[in-house]
């Protein structure tokens, strides 16, 4: 067992088959789960995303969940990139998989 490692060290050591302090963790959130977590468990560090996530969850629940109008069922899909990158890391994941880039990445290209 090694001393306390940061996420990067843990993942690289695991890939190389070296000793690690704990198994690396990766979260992959369903967008509806992510907005529910933001609303009822752990607020997102980004205040705007947190506000929007809570609002989307409220509209989804008030609309009847998966029986709600299509707009309220589909709206949480907008949180997919943030949920599986920044929010997953915030909740303790060691790695995040976002194959199509992050909002920051695309913002730098198009803005």
N, C-alpha and C positions, 0 to 999 in steps of 0.2 A: 504494500500500500504506500502511496506517495503522499506528500503533504498536500494541503489544499491547493487545487488547481483552478485556473479560470476556465471559462467555457472553451476558448480557443485551444488552450493546452490540452484539455480533456479530450476534445474531439480528435485532435491530431495524434495524441498518444494512443487512443483507441484504434484509429485507422492503421497505425503502425504496429499494433499488437503489444504495446508496452503497458506497464501497470498504470492504473488510473485510480483516482480517489472514489469515484462512483460512476455508474453507467451514464453516458451522455443521454440527454432527453431532447426530443423534438415533438412539439405539439402541432397538430394540423386541425384547425377549427372549422367546423361548419359555420358559415356566417351568422346563422340564427343563434347558435350557441355563443358566439363571440359577443353579439349585442346583448344577449341575456346576461352574460358574465359582466359586461360593462355596466349594465343597469342594476344588477342585483348582487354582485359579488365583489369585484375589484375594478374600480374606475380606471379608464385608460389615462396614461400620463398626459397625453395630448388633450387639452381641454375641449377643443373644437370637436375632435373625433369622439370624445366621451359624451359630449352633449348630443351629438347626432346619433350615436349608438343608443343612448338611453331613449331618445325620441323615437327611433325606429322600433325599438322593442316595445315601447308603450303603444304605438300605432298597431303593431302586429298583434299584441295581446288584446287590445280593445276591439280590433276588427274581427276577432274570433280565431286567432291562430292560423292554422292552415286552411281554415274555412273563410278567412278574410278575403277582401277583394284582391285581385292580382297584384295591384301596386304595393299593397302592404305586405304581401307574401314575398315579393321580389326585392323590395327595397333593401333588406339586410345584405343582399349580394354585393352591394356597393362597399361593404366593409371587409371583403375577402382579403385584399392585399394587406391592409393594415393589420387585420386580425392574425394573419399567418406570418407576419414579419415582426413589426415593432411590438405588438401586443403579446405575442407568444414569448418573445425575449423578455419582456417586462414581467411575465408570469413565471419566469425561471427556466425557460427552454435554453439549451446550450447551442442549438442550431435552428435555423428557419429555412424552409424551402419555398422560394418564390421564383419560379422559373421564368416569369415574364417581367421581372424587375419590380422595383418599389415605386411608390408615388413620388418620392424624392428623385429617383432616377429619371422617370419620364418627365417630371417637371423641369429638370435641367435640360432635357432635349428640346421640349416644345415651348418653353417659356422664355 
